[in-house]
Amino acid sequence: MPARQSPASRRWRMLQTLAVTTALAGLLSACGVHPRPYTLASPEQKSEFPEIQWCGTLRLPGKWLDDTPVGGLSDIGWDQDESLLYAVSDRGWLHRLRLAFRHGELVGAKALNTYTLRDETDVSLRGALSDAEGLQLLRANNDRRGDSRLVISFEQQPRVEHFLPSGLAVSEPFTPMGARGAAPNNGMEALTLHPEYGMLAGLEATPEGMSEGMTRIFSLDDKHEWSYPLASDTGSSLTAMEMLPDGDMLMLERAFSPPFPLVISLRRAHLGEPGTQAEVRTLARLSSGDGWSLDNFEGLTHLEGNRFLMISDDNFSSFQTTLLSCFAVIEPEAFTAESMP
């Protein structure tokens, strides 16, 4: 029979247990607020798509060290002059991050600032007004620091606005004609700056008046439009696009329609004359059904050369994760368009 402990001894053991438990909780909490390496797929699976070369993936925490929530990240933009990554959420948050690379591999991300998006009177955007979906930086690669502007598209109340890097709006909101016919939650998800046609936007899904499986790419000045054929996976939608070094466009599509697997497609698009259909070829089709450990990738930005980042939107769900993934597009010797139905 074990010896009976005195009340003082029991209290001491309870204090020791509490101290150990608190220390462990602190360690777990600290681990939970730092980005961690993440594996999307095995090397063999990645090698199936030779035109995409992977350069590191991070799983971002649910909050930064200052308890700022991290989630709902819809798009990202790289400021080359400042070496900063911007990320917008569909709740109107604007995050600024410093990235760390080692031998070309993405190995770390540190949050610097978080702002709320604000209108021209410095009032934070709320509710439906705050649903930011697309992001593109202007003057972010002109060797002049502090000169960048952010172009952001919003979905629930469809419009485009220009912002300072601090999140303050500096232009009147406007809705381009190209957004016509879009369903309330299928608006301007994709933005990019084209060297010939200026700022372009793409609608997430088929708008009213277009054939099923087709969507629209258009210039924000209402002068140019193209039709874009979405991938054939059920529920495929256009979530982001960026320019490739050769003048073609890199397209990010997501297909999620249970019980079908989650599919992320990276595709190359060539824009012909305005009024025509874009020529599209799939570079990589990543499917959870084939063993890829994916999430809701819907943001994309160009780093430099042929390197890009994409980010997933966790919808503030405990069942999802925010992933930041680096990859390079290996240029093919010639462009061959997919045969269209």
C-alpha positions as MATLAB code, in Angstrom:
seq = 'MPARQSPASRRWRMLQTLAVTTALAGLLSACGVHPRPYTLASPEQKSEFPEIQWCGTLRLPGKWLDDTPVGGLSDIGWDQDESLLYAVSDRGWLHRLRLAFRHGELVGAKALNTYTLRDETDVSLRGALSDAEGLQLLRANNDRRGDSRLVISFEQQPRVEHFLPSGLAVSEPFTPMGARGAAPNNGMEALTLHPEYGMLAGLEATPEGMSEGMTRIFSLDDKHEWSYPLASDTGSSLTAMEMLPDGDMLMLERAFSPPFPLVISLRRAHLGEPGTQAEVRTLARLSSGDGWSLDNFEGLTHLEGNRFLMISDDNFSSFQTTLLSCFAVIEPEAFTAESMP';
ca = [
       0.000    0.000    0.000;
       1.565    3.342   -1.024;
       2.502    5.834    1.656;
      -0.070    8.557    2.293;
       1.001   11.991    1.028;
       0.654   15.088    3.158;
      -1.560   17.977    1.876;
       1.562   20.080    1.354;
       3.172   17.331   -0.727;
       0.038   16.906   -2.841;
      -0.106   20.659   -3.475;
       3.560   20.636   -4.492;
       3.002   17.820   -6.982;
      -0.063   19.605   -8.365;
       2.007   22.766   -8.855;
       4.715   20.757  -10.617;
       2.144   19.139  -12.903;
       0.564   22.516  -13.643;
       3.976   24.023  -14.462;
       4.829   21.180  -16.854;
       1.389   21.374  -18.496;
       1.695   25.149  -18.910;
       5.173   24.810  -20.410;
       3.977   22.186  -22.885;
       0.987   24.329  -23.827;
       3.337   27.251  -24.407;
       5.560   25.160  -26.665;
       2.592   23.885  -28.636;
       1.212   27.398  -28.925;
       4.558   28.703  -30.166;
       4.725   25.935  -32.763;
       1.220   26.875  -33.897;
       2.079   30.458  -34.855;
       5.047   29.757  -37.119;
       5.002   28.579  -40.749;
       6.075   24.968  -41.125;
       7.346   22.948  -44.125;
       4.653   20.995  -45.920;
       4.757   18.189  -48.478;
       2.324   18.429  -51.382;
       3.279   15.125  -52.987;
       6.061   12.579  -53.340;
       9.001   13.316  -55.672;
       7.647   10.672  -58.042;
       4.249   12.369  -58.222;
       5.832   15.766  -58.801;
       7.999   14.406  -61.614;
       4.869   13.517  -63.596;
       4.608   17.185  -64.609;
       8.057   18.170  -65.933;
       6.984   21.720  -66.845;
       6.455   22.544  -63.151;
       9.458   22.508  -60.813;
       8.630   22.839  -57.104;
      10.670   25.068  -54.775;
       9.120   24.664  -51.337;
       5.744   24.765  -49.574;
       4.857   26.225  -46.180;
       1.826   25.649  -44.000;
       0.898   29.014  -42.492;
      -0.454   29.233  -38.926;
      -4.000   30.184  -37.987;
      -2.722   33.370  -36.359;
       0.425   35.478  -36.244;
       2.473   35.980  -33.080;
       0.395   39.058  -32.188;
      -2.818   36.953  -32.376;
      -3.893   38.497  -35.699;
      -6.030   35.848  -37.440;
      -4.674   34.312  -40.624;
      -7.223   32.854  -43.003;
      -9.439   33.398  -45.997;
      -6.421   34.490  -48.066;
      -7.743   34.981  -51.578;
      -4.777   36.400  -53.478;
      -1.168   37.501  -53.125;
       1.142   40.049  -54.753;
       4.936   40.278  -54.770;
       6.624   43.670  -54.391;
      10.022   43.158  -56.005;
      11.356   46.571  -54.954;
      10.534   46.006  -51.288;
      10.966   42.189  -51.253;
       7.542   41.953  -49.602;
       4.619   39.632  -50.117;
       1.111   41.089  -49.800;
      -1.900   38.876  -49.078;
      -5.560   39.920  -49.026;
      -8.353   38.063  -47.272;
     -12.033   37.913  -48.072;
     -12.691   39.640  -44.734;
     -10.852   42.786  -45.773;
      -7.447   42.148  -44.159;
      -4.181   43.069  -45.863;
      -1.100   41.187  -44.618;
       2.542   42.005  -45.413;
       5.124   39.220  -45.118;
       8.877   38.804  -45.462;
       9.873   35.540  -47.130;
      12.997   33.473  -46.562;
      14.655   31.370  -49.279;
      17.589   28.984  -48.969;
      19.287   27.798  -52.164;
      16.168   28.866  -54.060;
      13.833   26.946  -51.732;
      11.034   28.695  -49.821;
      11.810   27.966  -46.158;
      10.175   30.719  -44.106;
       7.642   33.545  -43.924;
       7.416   36.245  -41.269;
       4.437   38.550  -40.787;
       5.387   42.246  -40.656;
       2.132   44.214  -40.642;
      -1.586   43.640  -40.980;
      -4.018   46.373  -42.004;
      -7.722   46.528  -42.675;
      -8.716   47.704  -46.143;
     -10.212   51.175  -45.798;
     -12.175   53.506  -48.036;
     -11.031   56.996  -49.020;
     -12.345   58.419  -45.747;
     -10.188   55.951  -43.769;
     -13.167   53.835  -42.631;
     -12.560   50.070  -42.590;
     -14.503   48.033  -45.144;
     -17.067   45.758  -43.511;
     -19.399   42.952  -44.491;
     -20.041   42.491  -48.194;
     -17.837   45.496  -48.993;
     -14.745   43.735  -47.621;
     -14.818   40.566  -49.786;
     -11.435   41.045  -51.521;
     -10.676   38.331  -54.094;
      -8.105   39.543  -56.643;
      -4.836   41.439  -56.132;
      -2.304   42.932  -58.528;
       0.557   45.294  -57.721;
       1.473   48.296  -59.851;
       4.929   49.923  -59.953;
       6.311   47.081  -57.822;
       9.365   46.473  -60.011;
      10.647   49.893  -61.064;
      13.612   50.186  -58.652;
      11.763   52.842  -56.625;
      10.888   51.941  -53.062;
       7.600   53.112  -51.570;
       6.036   53.603  -55.003;
       3.735   50.571  -55.206;
      -0.034   50.616  -55.587;
      -2.413   47.711  -55.056;
      -5.290   46.968  -57.418;
      -7.914   44.863  -55.647;
     -11.112   43.338  -57.015;
     -14.105   42.598  -54.803;
     -16.763   39.970  -55.356;
     -19.977   40.348  -53.343;
     -20.307   43.987  -54.401;
     -18.343   43.679  -57.675;
     -15.867   46.495  -58.180;
     -12.186   47.359  -58.511;
     -10.281   49.864  -56.352;
      -6.697   51.132  -55.996;
      -5.037   51.121  -52.557;
      -1.858   52.275  -50.882;
       0.332   49.551  -49.315;
      -1.186   50.586  -45.972;
      -4.662   49.489  -47.134;
      -6.089   52.988  -47.728;
      -8.150   53.416  -50.921;
      -6.892   56.110  -53.293;
      -9.401   55.823  -56.137;
     -13.117   55.733  -56.727;
     -14.422   52.158  -57.044;
     -15.609   51.134  -60.498;
     -17.243   48.073  -62.062;
     -15.986   47.205  -65.571;
     -18.397   46.045  -68.254;
     -16.546   42.739  -68.473;
     -18.000   41.729  -65.099;
     -21.525   41.665  -66.526;
     -23.564   38.509  -66.019;
     -21.381   37.143  -63.212;
     -23.144   35.308  -60.399;
     -22.795   36.936  -56.945;
     -20.000   34.584  -55.829;
     -18.359   34.035  -59.236;
     -16.939   37.436  -60.052;
     -13.494   38.953  -60.653;
     -11.189   36.459  -58.929;
      -8.215   36.866  -61.279;
      -6.164   40.008  -62.041;
      -2.930   40.551  -63.955;
      -1.072   43.350  -65.700;
      -0.638   42.624  -69.426;
       2.174   44.457  -71.255;
      -0.067   45.247  -74.252;
      -3.645   45.367  -72.929;
      -3.073   46.814  -69.446;
      -4.874   45.478  -66.395;
      -6.875   42.335  -67.164;
      -9.469   40.538  -65.059;
     -10.977   37.083  -65.323;
     -14.351   35.871  -64.079;
     -14.297   32.828  -61.831;
     -17.073   30.881  -63.561;
     -19.353   30.989  -66.592;
     -21.327   34.263  -66.628;
     -24.837   34.644  -67.928;
     -24.946   34.592  -71.719;
     -21.845   32.416  -72.266;
     -21.684   28.702  -73.068;
     -21.197   26.357  -70.133;
     -17.525   25.716  -69.399;
     -16.480   29.105  -70.757;
     -15.661   32.290  -68.913;
     -14.418   35.776  -69.786;
     -11.085   37.599  -69.641;
     -11.294   41.355  -70.190;
      -9.412   44.611  -69.815;
     -10.534   46.943  -67.053;
     -10.741   49.824  -69.539;
     -13.618   47.965  -71.303;
     -11.746   47.881  -74.644;
     -10.826   44.181  -74.988;
     -12.381   40.801  -74.232;
     -11.576   37.124  -74.778;
     -13.421   33.909  -74.009;
     -11.567   31.374  -71.888;
     -12.274   27.600  -71.843;
     -12.163   26.210  -68.313;
     -10.642   22.803  -67.589;
     -12.997   19.853  -68.029;
     -13.018   18.826  -64.341;
     -16.445   19.216  -62.741;
     -16.728   22.579  -61.017;
     -13.568   24.049  -62.543;
     -13.230   27.787  -61.943;
     -10.593   30.417  -62.726;
      -9.130   31.772  -59.495;
      -5.924   33.608  -60.522;
      -3.683   34.470  -63.459;
      -0.215   35.960  -63.964;
       2.044   36.844  -66.873;
       4.727   34.408  -67.996;
       8.102   35.736  -69.184;
       7.320   34.927  -72.838;
       4.042   36.921  -72.892;
       1.672   34.001  -72.359;
      -0.357   33.779  -69.160;
      -0.225   31.326  -66.276;
      -3.720   30.367  -65.147;
      -4.710   28.833  -61.801;
      -7.940   26.847  -61.715;
      -9.661   25.007  -58.876;
     -12.276   22.280  -59.220;
     -14.137   21.246  -56.081;
     -17.436   19.464  -56.469;
     -17.908   16.589  -53.972;
     -17.895   13.636  -54.302;
     -15.283   14.378  -56.974;
     -11.707   14.988  -55.740;
     -10.201   18.446  -55.353;
      -8.265   19.335  -58.509;
      -5.846   22.247  -58.950;
      -4.821   22.983  -62.538;
      -1.898   25.118  -63.693;
      -2.442   26.078  -67.335;
      -0.758   28.172  -69.998;
      -2.998   30.550  -71.983;
      -2.168   32.469  -75.135;
      -4.310   35.490  -75.969;
      -4.882   36.088  -79.651;
      -6.723   39.045  -81.115;
      -9.408   40.548  -78.846;
     -12.776   38.921  -79.420;
     -11.273   35.444  -79.894;
     -10.977   32.385  -77.664;
      -7.761   31.964  -75.695;
      -5.595   28.975  -76.580;
      -4.995   26.919  -73.442;
      -2.766   24.005  -72.491;
      -2.609   22.292  -69.104;
       0.867   22.200  -67.527;
      -0.089   20.258  -64.407;
      -3.284   18.701  -63.082;
      -2.936   18.110  -59.341;
      -5.652   15.893  -57.879;
      -6.340   14.806  -54.312;
      -7.587   11.591  -55.893;
      -4.040   10.921  -57.119;
      -2.486   11.425  -53.689;
      -1.716   15.151  -53.801;
      -2.144   16.789  -50.398;
      -3.898   19.960  -51.541;
      -6.110   22.720  -50.305;
      -8.176   25.515  -51.845;
      -5.433   27.191  -53.941;
      -6.809   30.408  -55.391;
      -4.065   33.065  -55.192;
      -1.059   33.490  -57.487;
       1.822   35.922  -57.936;
       4.982   36.198  -60.033;
       8.259   36.348  -58.111;
      10.889   36.825  -60.832;
      11.996   35.009  -63.943;
       9.937   31.834  -64.201;
       9.193   31.505  -60.471;
       5.757   31.910  -58.891;
       3.923   31.541  -55.582;
       0.395   30.263  -55.029;
      -1.657   30.355  -51.828;
      -4.736   28.530  -50.547;
      -7.823   30.001  -48.897;
      -8.751   27.985  -45.798;
     -12.164   29.669  -45.495;
     -11.380   30.061  -41.766;
     -12.186   26.371  -41.412;
     -10.438   24.084  -38.911;
     -10.637   21.344  -41.546;
      -8.537   23.315  -44.056;
      -5.048   24.795  -44.180;
      -3.379   27.885  -45.597;
      -0.580   26.696  -47.876;
       2.013   28.911  -49.566;
       3.777   27.073  -52.381;
       6.682   28.062  -54.635;
       7.180   26.652  -58.136;
       8.868   27.439  -61.433;
       7.414   27.064  -64.924;
       9.835   25.349  -67.276;
       9.406   26.921  -70.698;
       8.538   24.435  -73.474;
      10.256   24.567  -76.840;
       6.979   25.361  -78.596;
       3.395   26.173  -77.640;
       0.745   23.654  -78.666;
      -2.881   24.480  -77.894;
      -5.213   21.852  -76.511;
      -7.894   20.581  -78.835;
     -11.181   22.153  -77.830;
     -14.574   20.386  -77.822;
];
